[in-house]
């Protein structure tokens, strides 16, 4: 026979029911709370009374909401609503997490898993609810610790930078393990060196590499990140580094002898109300790199041995990442020394501009600049940088980017087209062929680039920017302005939309190029330039000006490589250039040659150079007569080199060929290539221009095979 609820009736059933109640209230390990239908506590079992930190047996007769407040339960409203929902609906609640925190010192936190059931009378009347609480603190804590360790493997060490790695470590541990975390490393670690035991024994300086506080990301520690500090003797910090043993201070006594209110760090600890600390030496591969400190001041629960074990595990992983960053910094420094040209090139002598440059290495970043001679005595000033957040920039990638720029410069394209082609190269996936060169792949930190071309003949400045700061223009009278250069997207990002800006510069102007590391206060740079430029008139060299200006304007602590490039423009007037336009006729070859030799004589050019130039002019004009239809223009420029240009209306680019002994044609460009230091073709507004440069000290003419003279190349 059963009752209305399917339970066994009769004496045997009643006896079993009494035994069950006795077991639940006297021997069950789970705490059992019985509440009436008004949610007042009416009975608890022995297990509930055994939780001395939470004397719930003293709460009999009180309401659930009062009990939740007394035991400082997290999210009491959620717990009370869940219990009322069970009372009203009859649907039980399982695995309801209830966090209890004692108000006694030291604070104790317990996590319980509650199962809540509605209680009915024999006639089905609702009598109240029963809550069975199981202590799952150890399980929940172990799961949280495991999640934190797993996150450390992916969140700490994403870059090969000491400061970024330390910051990632601090951000991971706050607030889940501590309310404040600091990382101090020996100053030599930042420079890529391994601290020796002798170095540590001397109380060596440490540098604050990482800091994070639960007070907020804007909150700064003492000392601030990047500043140098030392640990005084007879303090737990110094003891932890001397013994290399992790230290747990479960209860910090504000009156401890080692705390000195006159020391800034100790004063901050006392003011914040820190009550518990962990000190863990940072060790990796047999080296001691520094000290990680964990503080609790907001979380009232003090650290315990389990917290210390977790902090050691986290610090061990961070130490390996920090040592990787240290070794990378050392190797990168070596690479920068061996390949110093990647960041501080030897700028060429040029008739277009006077050049001065200063490079301030910070050990991070990919800042660089180049000065590239172009045809027609023009000069290209190129500046580039990685993002300010790209502290682990790859010098090899920057070298590949600069090599691509130099190669594209040979094509004599406008600045906007140069940047578009660079953008296309940077947007392509990395080559899969082993050892194949390539620019930084998509997804890496973006690279900015500024490409400026100055023509000393026309005084025309043409510039385009891929996310790089525009250059400053200092007028001869001292006025300063920022050139209006439209900034397109960084190389490899978004859609390539670049636009060239043209500006005729006054004679004697100065162009100033730099990267964002020197533009933390750009008005200061603009204000300092006029007086400094004027100082060069009093005998101060442009290089001395550049050096002093860069040092004065650089931040106290450079977080990124910085450079300053100054170019004082020159002008090649009519006394250094001349141009002629001829109709398209074979007879003009001798006329062009005569005009060129006469001009070179007026310039008092070496006789051998005159002969070589006459031959070059003959060959280039002959080709123009043969393949073009419209007028032909000859231009000579006397700068650091002698430039000869022949322009026509044909867009067909010539190709260098090696003619056979029996060929009557095909030797024009071959002869030109042999007589000049370099030659090339560039597009002009209508057609093309073939240019050739010769050193002002001529090379001997090559011995050429005997062959019939080209058409139109007879003697004048």
C-alpha positions, 0 to 999 in steps of 0.5 A: 500500500502506498500513499498519494505520493508513491511512498511505501506506507505501513510500519516498515515505511514509517520506520525507514522514513524515521531512519532517513530523517535521522541520517539526514539530520545527524550524519549527512555531510551536507548541510541541511536547512529547513525553511517554512513557507514564509522562508523562515529558518526552522531547523538545521542538521548537525553538518550545518552546525559544524560550520563554525565560521557560519553559525547558522544554528543561531539563525533559527527563526530568522528570514532567509533575507536576514541570513543572507545579509549576516553571512555576506553572501555574494548576490543575495538577491539572486539566491533569494529569488531562486528559492522563492521560485522553488517555493512557488513553482515546485520545480527544484533547483540544482547546483545553485552556487552560494558563496559565503564570506565570514565577517570574522578576521581573517576572512574566510570564503566558502563556495557551496552548491545548493539543491533546493526542494519544496516540502509538502504535507501528506495532503499536498499542502506546501510546508516550505523548502529544504536546502542541502548545501555541499561545500565545493570550495576546493573543487571550484578553486582548483577549476579556477586555478586551472583556467588561469594557468591555461589562459597564461599560456595564451595571454602572456608572452604574445610579444618578445618585449620585456615590458609588454610581457610583464604587463600581460602577466599583471593583467592576467593576475588582477583581480582573479588572484590579487588586487595589485601585481607588480613586476620588477626586473633587473635593469640589465635584463631590459638591455638583454644581459643576464644578471650575475650573482655578483651583480645581484649581491650588490643590491642592483637596481631593478626597473618596474616592467609591469603594474596592474591594480584593481583600482583601474588601468589608469592607476600608477604604481610606486615606482611608475612603470619604466622607473628604476627602484631598489629594495632596501635591506632587511625587507621581505623583498630583499630577503626573497631575492637573497634566498630565492624562496617565495614568501607568503605574508598571510597577515601584514602587520601595519606596525611591522619594523620593515615598513617605513612610512617615509618610503614612497612604496611603503606609504602606498602599501599602508594607505591602500590597506594591504593586508596580505602579500606574496613575493615570488622571485622570477627565475628562468634557465638558471637566471634570476630576472627579478621579483613579482609581488602580489598584494590584496587590499580589496579582496578581504580573504588573505593569501594562503599556501594554495595561492602561493603555489598558484603564483609560483606556477604563473610566475614560472611561465612568465619568467620563461617569456621574459627570458625569451624577450631578454634573449631576443633583445640581445640578439636584436641589438647585435643584429642592429649593430651588424646591420646598422644601415637598416636604421641609420643609412649613409646618406649620399652627397647630392646637389638637390639638398643638404642632408642631416639626420639623427637616429635615437634607438630605443631598442624597440620599433622599426623606424627608418629613413632613406635618401635615394638619388633619382634621375634628373638630379632629383632626390627622394626622401623616404621615412617609415615606421611600424605602429607604436604598439609594434615593439617587436618589429622585425629588422629583416622585414623592414630591410625587405620593405626598404629594398622594395622601395629602392627597387621601385624608385628605379622606375621613377614613378610618382610617389602615390604610385610607389605607395600603391605598389608597396601596398600591393606587395604588403597585402600579398600572403607570405611566400610559401617557398622556403627562403623566399623574400617577402614584405610583412604579411597581412595581420602583422603590425602596419608599416607607415611610409612617407615618400617625398621627391624634390626637384632642384631644377623646378623646386617642385616638391611632390609627396604622398603618405601611407599613414606617416606624419607629414613633413614640416616645411621651414621657410627661409624667413623662419616660418614653419608649416606642416605640408598638406599631405593627404595620409592614406592607409598604412601599407597592407591595410584597407584599400590603397588610396594615395594622392600626391601633393605638389608644392613649389618650395622657396629657395633655401627651404628646409624639409623636416621628416620624423616619426611619431616618437618625436611628435608627442608634442608636435607644437613644441617641434614647430615652435622650436624650428624657427630659432634653431634654423636661424642658428645655422646662419650663425655658424651652427652646422645643419647636423649639429642643429639636427642632433640638438633638436632631436635630443631636446624634443625626445621624451625622457624615456623613449618607448620607440625608436626615433629619428629626425631627418632634415633636408635644406633644399638647393636650386640648380639655376640656368647656369647649371641646366640647359634644354633644347627642343628639335624637330623630328628629323635625322639631321638634328642628331648633329645639331643636338651633339653640337649644342651639347658639346658647346654647353659642356665647354661653357661649363669647363667640363673635362674634354674626355667627358665631352667626347663621351657625352657627344656619343651618348647624345648621338645614340639617344637622339638617333633612337628617338628619331627612329621610334618617335614622331613628334619633337625631341627634347634634349636636357643637360644638368650639371649637378654632382653628376652630369645628366643627359636626358632625351625625351620624345612622344613615344611611350615604348620603353627601349631595351638593352641588347647585345648586338652581333658583329654583323648587326647594323643597329642595336648598339645605342643603349649598349654604348650608353650603358658602358659610358655612364654610371647608370641610366634609365627611362621614366615617364613624362607628361607626353611620352618618355625620357631616357636619362643617363648619368656620368661621374664628373671624372669620366671613365675611358670609352669602351672598345667597340666592335667595328660596324657601320655607323648608325643612321644619322650618327655621322660627323657634324 
